[in-house]
Amino acid sequence: MANLKGEIKLNVNAIQNKVFNATKWSAMTEIAAKLVSPLTNMILARIIAPEAFGVVATITMITSFADMFTDAGFQKYLVQHNFKDNEEKHKNANVAFLTNLAISLVLWIIIAFYSGEIAVLVGNPGLGIVITVACFQLPLTAFSSIQMSLYRRDFDFKTLFMVRMFSIFIPFFVTIPLAFLGLSYWALIIGMISMQLSNAIILTMKSKWKPKWYYKFSVLKEMLSFSIWSLIEAISIWLTIWVDVFIIGSLLNEYYLGIYKTSTTMVNSIMSLITAATVPVLFSILSRLQNDRELFKQTFFNMQKIVSVLVFPLGVGVWLFSDLVTRILLGSQWIEASEIIGIWALTSVITIVFGNYSSEVYRAKGKPKLSFLAQMLHLIVLIPACLISSKYGFWALVYTRSMIRLEFVLVHFLIMKFIMGISIIKTIKNVSLPAISAIIMGVIGCNLQKMSEGLYWNILSIIICIILYFSLLFIFPSMRKDLVTIVKKFIKRIDN
């Protein structure tokens, strides 16, 4: 067993224990959030019109862009970097915090000053004051982002679970009552601000590290040497996520924007039940293993396989039963969103398994430039594709945007192979059994849908598909062994 350089020296069993324990709490957080969040969305979708969701989508686009500069990539630096001791870590945290806070206040002032022009640019003229108020989230984020990164660094996902549990119930006491009072998009905006405020207060109170007036430009310079590329990478990721929203908001209207963004967000929230629970854990553990090449690869492949077992059937299932998913989560008035939800779910599973986790490999190795390179190689195809397809209507843009994600997977394959030294063939073979089982499940599911219609038959079909999928997995000895091992370890962690 090789000795690991840095802060922590762990053997394979210790690594696995940390992964499972952290993943347990991270998974519990996301499961709780994904049980509550869809419920609030189900209620809000029946109260608030799609146009209001379109307004909030454009505002979120602005705040998320500003948030990148507020964080400046310091979160990833604090997680990934190996510090000599706690004193050095806390000094870096103080510099990061004060820098974040200063940047957030400056950005808020700039956005407030040019709010009218920004509102016109994103296709919402006359809503400058709404944008200004919504950006109150920026300084609040500065108070919580540093604490969150320190908790993740220490694999303390249990505390993050407690904090998240409090914030996810805020919509029931703030957003939904305001929506019933007819506040439309204001209800959503005030709810988002309230959640950020609660996170900032609770994390600051519970954190062992407290902000102090310590600032040193030499520390900032060292942090920026890593963080500047994380920031550039974040900008490229922002463009990838929001370019389609900007095009729809500018060329079409709030209704189509509301339908599109709500649909894709709903799918992303379903998928993030798994990804949001595993990505922070994977990044944290790979960062500690960056100097052990073999254990690094082994950990990556293990996590990828676990995720694929859950993500593949979930994506195929949402595609198969997209009408039912739409009616349950959004209501019958959103049925036009069903087609978007289906195609987005299907392409999401491929992107998640073969793309998203590759980015964590680059960052954990301290090479955010590779993630930026991947984003740029994707953007040079994505932006022209979206602009051209938008000329042929909304649905041409929807399908083009969904399918072009597969080009992003190809980019990651090439970078992982030729720069990171991780085989494309081995990556595909690692998840081949879950993929084959999900495809067979999808074929059987399509035929089940042709046999009959109705709610009860759909529910029965879903149950049949789930049983079929896991039965197929257990046919393969290697997969059966992996599943049994995973289940036993999670049960052991829960008992502990």
C-alpha positions in Angstrom: 0.0 0.0 0.0 1.5 3.3 -1.1 2.0 6.2 1.3 0.0 9.3 0.3 1.8 12.6 0.5 0.0 15.6 2.0 -2.2 16.1 5.0 -3.7 12.6 5.2 -2.2 9.1 4.8 -4.9 6.6 4.2 -5.0 3.0 3.2 -7.6 1.6 0.7 -10.1 0.6 3.5 -9.8 4.0 5.1 -10.4 5.7 1.8 -13.5 3.6 1.1 -14.8 4.2 4.6 -14.5 8.0 4.2 -16.1 7.8 0.7 -19.1 5.8 2.0 -19.5 7.8 5.1 -19.4 11.1 3.3 -21.6 9.8 0.5 -24.1 8.6 3.0 -24.6 12.1 4.5 -24.4 13.7 1.1 -27.0 11.3 -0.3 -29.3 11.8 2.7 -29.1 15.5 2.1 -30.0 15.2 -1.6 -32.7 12.6 -0.9 -34.4 14.9 1.6 -34.1 17.8 -0.7 -35.4 15.9 -3.7 -38.4 14.7 -1.7 -39.2 18.2 -0.5 -38.2 20.3 -3.6 -40.5 18.5 -6.1 -43.3 18.9 -3.7 -42.9 22.7 -3.5 -42.4 22.9 -7.3 -45.6 20.8 -7.7 -47.5 23.4 -5.7 -45.9 26.4 -7.2 -46.4 25.2 -10.8 -50.1 25.0 -10.1 -50.2 28.6 -8.7 -47.7 30.5 -10.8 -47.8 30.9 -14.6 -44.9 29.6 -16.8 -44.1 33.3 -17.7 -43.2 34.0 -14.0 -40.8 31.0 -14.1 -39.3 32.5 -17.2 -38.7 35.8 -15.5 -37.0 34.0 -12.6 -34.9 32.0 -15.0 -33.4 35.1 -16.5 -32.7 36.6 -13.1 -31.0 33.3 -12.0 -28.9 33.6 -15.1 -27.7 37.0 -13.9 -27.1 36.1 -10.3 -25.3 32.8 -11.2 -23.0 34.8 -13.5 -22.2 37.3 -10.7 -21.8 34.5 -8.2 -18.9 33.1 -10.1 -16.9 36.3 -9.6 -18.0 36.4 -6.0 -16.5 33.0 -5.3 -13.6 33.5 -7.7 -12.8 29.8 -7.6 -11.7 29.9 -3.9 -14.0 27.1 -2.9 -12.2 24.6 -5.1 -8.8 25.9 -4.0 -9.6 25.4 -0.3 -10.8 21.9 -0.9 -8.1 20.8 -3.3 -5.0 22.4 -1.8 -2.7 20.7 0.8 -2.0 23.1 3.6 0.8 22.7 6.2 -1.5 23.2 9.2 -4.8 24.6 10.3 -3.3 28.1 10.8 -2.3 28.3 7.1 -5.7 26.9 6.1 -7.6 29.5 8.2 -5.4 32.4 6.9 -6.3 31.4 3.3 -10.0 31.1 4.3 -9.9 34.7 5.7 -8.3 36.1 2.5 -10.9 34.2 0.4 -13.8 35.4 2.5 -12.8 39.1 2.5 -12.1 39.0 -1.2 -15.5 37.3 -1.9 -17.3 39.8 0.2 -15.7 42.8 -1.5 -16.3 41.5 -5.0 -19.9 40.7 -4.2 -20.6 44.2 -2.9 -19.0 45.8 -5.9 -20.9 43.6 -8.4 -24.2 44.3 -6.6 -23.6 48.1 -6.9 -22.7 47.7 -10.6 -25.8 45.5 -11.3 -28.0 48.0 -9.5 -26.7 50.9 -11.5 -27.1 49.2 -14.9 -30.2 47.1 -13.9 -32.4 48.7 -16.6 -30.0 48.0 -19.4 -29.4 44.4 -18.1 -33.1 43.8 -18.0 -33.5 44.8 -21.7 -30.5 42.7 -22.6 -32.0 39.5 -21.1 -35.4 40.1 -22.6 -37.2 41.4 -19.5 -37.5 45.2 -20.0 -38.9 47.1 -17.0 -37.7 44.6 -14.4 -34.5 46.3 -13.4 -35.7 46.7 -9.8 -36.4 43.0 -9.6 -32.9 42.2 -10.7 -31.4 44.6 -8.2 -33.4 43.0 -5.3 -32.6 39.5 -6.4 -28.9 40.2 -6.4 -29.0 40.7 -2.7 -28.1 37.0 -2.7 -24.5 37.9 -3.8 -23.1 39.2 -0.4 -25.1 36.4 1.4 -23.3 33.8 -0.7 -19.9 35.2 0.4 -20.8 34.4 4.0 -21.6 30.7 3.3 -19.3 29.6 0.5 -16.1 29.5 2.5 -17.6 27.6 5.3 -19.2 25.1 2.9 -15.8 24.4 1.2 -14.1 23.8 4.6 -16.8 21.3 5.6 -16.4 19.5 2.3 -12.6 19.5 2.7 -13.0 17.7 6.1 -15.7 15.3 4.7 -18.1 16.8 7.2 -21.2 16.3 5.1 -23.3 15.6 8.2 -23.2 19.3 9.2 -24.1 20.3 5.6 -27.0 17.9 5.8 -28.4 19.7 8.9 -28.0 23.1 7.3 -29.6 22.0 4.1 -32.5 20.4 5.9 -33.4 23.8 7.4 -33.2 25.7 4.2 -35.3 23.3 2.0 -38.3 23.8 4.2 -38.2 27.6 3.8 -40.4 27.6 0.7 -43.3 26.2 2.7 -43.2 29.1 5.0 -42.1 31.9 2.6 -42.5 31.1 -1.1 -45.8 29.2 -1.2 -47.7 31.6 1.1 -46.5 34.6 -1.0 -47.4 32.8 -4.2 -51.0 32.3 -2.8 -51.1 36.0 -2.1 -50.5 36.6 -5.8 -46.9 37.9 -5.7 -45.9 35.8 -8.8 -42.2 35.9 -9.5 -41.6 38.0 -6.3 -42.6 35.0 -4.3 -39.8 32.9 -5.9 -37.2 35.7 -5.6 -38.0 36.3 -1.9 -37.9 32.6 -1.2 -34.4 32.3 -2.8 -33.1 35.2 -0.8 -34.5 33.7 2.4 -32.8 30.4 1.7 -29.4 32.1 1.1 -29.9 34.1 4.3 -30.5 31.0 6.4 -27.5 29.3 5.0 -25.3 32.3 5.7 -26.5 32.6 9.3 -26.4 28.9 10.3 -23.1 28.1 8.6 -21.4 31.1 10.1 -22.7 30.2 13.6 -21.8 26.5 13.4 -18.4 26.8 11.7 -15.2 26.3 13.7 -13.6 28.9 11.4 -14.9 32.4 12.0 -14.1 35.4 9.7 -11.3 37.6 11.0 -9.7 40.7 9.7 -6.6 39.1 8.2 -5.5 39.9 4.7 -2.3 39.3 2.8 -1.8 39.9 -0.9 0.9 37.3 -1.1 -1.7 34.7 0.0 -4.2 36.1 -2.5 -1.6 35.9 -5.3 -1.0 32.2 -4.5 -4.7 31.4 -4.4 -5.3 33.2 -7.6 -2.7 31.2 -9.4 -5.0 28.3 -9.1 -8.4 30.0 -8.7 -8.1 32.2 -11.8 -8.4 29.2 -14.0 -11.2 27.9 -11.9 -12.9 31.2 -12.4 -12.3 31.1 -16.2 -13.6 27.5 -16.2 -16.7 28.6 -14.3 -17.4 31.3 -16.8 -17.2 28.7 -19.6 -19.5 26.4 -17.7 -21.9 29.3 -17.2 -22.0 29.9 -20.9 -22.6 26.2 -21.6 -25.5 26.2 -19.1 -27.1 29.5 -20.0 -26.5 30.2 -23.6 -29.8 28.5 -24.6 -31.7 30.4 -22.0 -30.3 33.7 -23.3 -31.2 32.9 -26.9 -34.8 31.8 -26.0 -35.3 34.8 -23.7 -34.0 37.2 -26.4 -35.6 35.7 -29.5 -38.8 34.1 -28.2 -40.7 35.0 -25.0 -41.1 34.4 -21.3 -43.6 31.6 -21.9 -41.3 29.4 -23.9 -38.4 30.3 -21.6 -40.5 29.2 -18.6 -41.5 25.9 -20.2 -37.9 25.2 -21.3 -36.0 26.2 -18.2 -38.6 24.6 -15.8 -38.4 21.3 -17.7 -34.7 21.1 -17.8 -34.4 22.2 -14.2 -36.9 19.6 -13.2 -34.8 16.9 -14.9 -31.6 18.2 -13.5 -33.1 18.2 -10.0 -34.1 14.6 -10.4 -30.7 13.6 -11.7 -28.9 15.6 -9.0 -30.5 13.3 -6.4 -27.5 11.2 -7.3 -25.0 13.5 -8.8 -25.2 16.2 -6.1 -24.7 13.5 -3.5 -21.6 12.1 -5.2 -19.8 14.9 -7.0 -18.6 16.9 -3.9 -17.5 13.6 -2.2 -15.6 12.5 -5.3 -13.8 15.8 -5.7 -12.9 15.9 -2.0 -11.5 12.3 -2.0 -9.7 12.5 -5.3 -8.1 15.7 -4.2 -6.6 13.8 -1.3 -5.5 11.0 -3.6 -4.0 13.2 -6.4 -0.5 11.8 -5.8 -1.5 8.1 -5.9 -2.2 7.4 -9.6 -3.6 3.8 -9.2 -5.8 4.5 -6.2 -6.9 7.7 -7.9 -8.1 5.8 -10.9 -9.7 3.0 -8.9 -11.7 5.4 -6.8 -12.9 7.2 -10.0 -14.0 4.0 -11.6 -15.7 2.8 -8.5 -17.8 6.0 -8.1 -18.6 6.0 -11.9 -19.9 2.5 -11.7 -22.1 3.2 -8.6 -23.5 6.3 -10.2 -24.2 4.5 -13.6 -26.2 1.8 -11.8 -28.7 4.4 -10.6 -28.5 7.1 -13.3 -29.0 4.9 -16.4 -32.4 3.5 -15.4 -33.5 6.8 -13.9 -32.9 8.7 -17.2 -34.4 6.0 -19.4 -37.4 5.7 -17.0 -38.1 9.5 -17.1 -37.9 9.4 -20.9 -40.3 6.5 -21.1 -42.9 8.0 -18.7 -42.3 11.7 -19.4 -46.0 12.4 -19.7 -46.7 10.9 -16.3 -43.7 12.6 -14.8 -44.9 16.0 -16.1 -48.4 15.6 -14.9 -47.3 14.6 -11.4 -44.5 17.1 -11.0 -45.9 20.1 -12.9 -49.6 19.5 -13.6 -51.6 19.0 -16.8 -51.2 22.7 -17.9 -47.5 22.0 -18.4 -48.0 18.9 -20.6 -46.1 20.7 -23.4 -43.0 20.3 -21.3 -43.3 16.5 -21.4 -41.3 16.2 -24.7 -38.5 18.4 -23.3 -38.3 16.5 -20.1 -38.0 13.2 -22.0 -35.2 14.1 -24.4 -33.3 16.0 -21.7 -33.4 13.1 -19.3 -32.2 10.7 -22.0 -29.1 12.8 -22.9 -28.5 13.7 -19.3 -27.6 10.2 -18.3 -24.8 10.0 -20.9 -23.5 13.4 -20.0 -23.4 12.7 -16.3 -21.7 9.3 -16.4 -19.1 10.2 -19.1 -18.8 13.9 -18.8 -19.5 15.4 -15.4 -17.3 13.2 -13.4 -14.4 13.8 -15.8 -14.4 17.4 -14.8 -13.9 16.4 -11.2 -10.8 14.4 -12.2 -9.3 17.5 -13.8 -10.0 19.7 -10.8 -8.8 17.2 -8.3 -5.5 16.9 -10.1 -5.2 20.7 -9.9 -5.7 21.1 -13.6 -8.8 23.3 -14.1 -7.3 24.4 -17.4 -8.4 21.0 -18.8 -12.0 21.6 -17.8 -11.9 25.1 -19.4 -10.4 23.5 -22.5 -13.3 21.0 -22.6 -15.9 23.7 -22.1 -14.4 25.8 -24.9 -14.3 22.9 -27.4 -17.9 22.3 -26.5 -18.9 26.0 -26.8 -17.5 26.5 -30.3 -20.0 23.9 -31.4 -22.8 24.7 -29.0 -23.3 28.4 -29.7 -23.5 28.2 -33.5 -25.8 25.1 -33.2 -28.2 27.0 -30.9 -28.2 30.2 -33.0 -28.8 28.3 -36.2 -31.5 25.9 -34.8 -33.4 28.8 -33.2 -34.1 30.2 -36.6 -36.2 27.0 -37.2 -38.3 27.4 -34.1 -38.4 26.5 -30.5 -38.5 22.7 -30.9 -35.6 22.6 -33.3 -33.6 24.5 -30.6 -34.7 22.1 -27.9 -33.6 18.9 -29.8 -30.4 20.5 -31.0 -29.4 21.7 -27.6 -30.1 18.2 -26.1 -28.3 16.2 -28.7 -25.2 18.5 -28.9 -24.4 17.4 -25.3 -23.1 14.2 -26.8 -20.3 16.2 -28.5 -19.3 17.3 -25.0 -18.9 13.6 -24.0 -16.6 13.0 -27.0 -14.4 16.0 -25.9 -14.1 14.5 -22.3 -13.2 11.1 -23.7 -10.3 12.6 -25.7 -9.0 14.6 -22.8 -9.2 11.7 -20.4 -7.4 9.4 -22.8 -4.6 11.6 -24.1 -3.9 13.8 -21.1 -5.2 12.1 -18.0 -4.2 8.6 -19.2 -7.6 7.0 -18.5 -8.7 4.6 -21.2 -11.9 5.3 -23.2 -12.5 1.6 -23.6 -12.1 0.9 -19.9 -14.4 3.8 -19.0 -17.1 2.4 -21.3 -16.6 -1.2 -20.2 -16.8 -0.1 -16.6 -20.4 0.9 -17.0 -21.4 -1.4 -19.9 -23.5 -3.8 -17.8 -25.8 -1.1 -16.3 -26.0 0.5 -19.7 -27.1 -2.8 -21.4 -29.6 -3.5 -18.7 -31.1 0.0 -19.0 -31.4 -0.4 -22.8 -33.2 -3.7 -22.4 -35.4 -2.2 -19.8 -36.2 0.7 -22.2 -37.1 -1.6 -25.0 -39.5 -3.7 -22.8 -40.9 -0.4 -21.4 -41.8 0.9 -24.8 -43.6 -2.3 -25.6 -45.5 -2.2 -22.3 -46.7 1.3 -23.1 -48.1 0.0 -26.4 -50.2 -2.6 -24.7 -52.4 -0.3 -22.7 -52.8 3.3 -21.3 -53.9 4.8 -18.1 -52.4 5.7 -14.7 -52.6 2.2 -13.1 -51.0 0.5 -16.1 -48.2 3.1 -16.1 -47.5 2.5 -12.5 -47.5 -1.3 -13.0 -45.1 -0.8 -16.0 -42.7 1.2 -13.9 -42.6 -1.5 -11.2 -42.0 -4.1 -13.9 -39.2 -2.0 -15.4 -37.5 -1.6 -12.1 -37.7 -5.3 -11.2 -36.5 -6.2 -14.7 -33.5 -3.8 -14.6 -32.1 -5.0 -11.3 -32.8 -8.7 -12.2 -30.7 -8.2 -15.3 -27.9 -6.7 -13.3 -27.9 -9.7 -10.9 -27.5 -12.1 -13.8 -23.9 -10.8 -14.2 -21.7 -12.3 -11.4 -19.3 -9.3 -11.3 -22.1 -6.8 -11.1 -23.9 -8.9 -8.5 -20.8 -8.9 -6.3 -20.3 -5.2 -6.7 -24.0 -4.4 -5.8 -23.9 -6.7 -2.7 -20.7 -5.1 -1.5 -22.1 -1.6 -2.0 -25.3 -2.4 -0.2 -23.5 -4.0 2.8 -21.1 -1.1 3.2 -23.9 1.5 3.1 -25.9 -0.5 5.7 -22.8 -0.7 7.8 -22.3 3.0 7.6 -25.9 3.7 8.4 -25.7 1.4 11.5 -22.6 3.3 12.6 
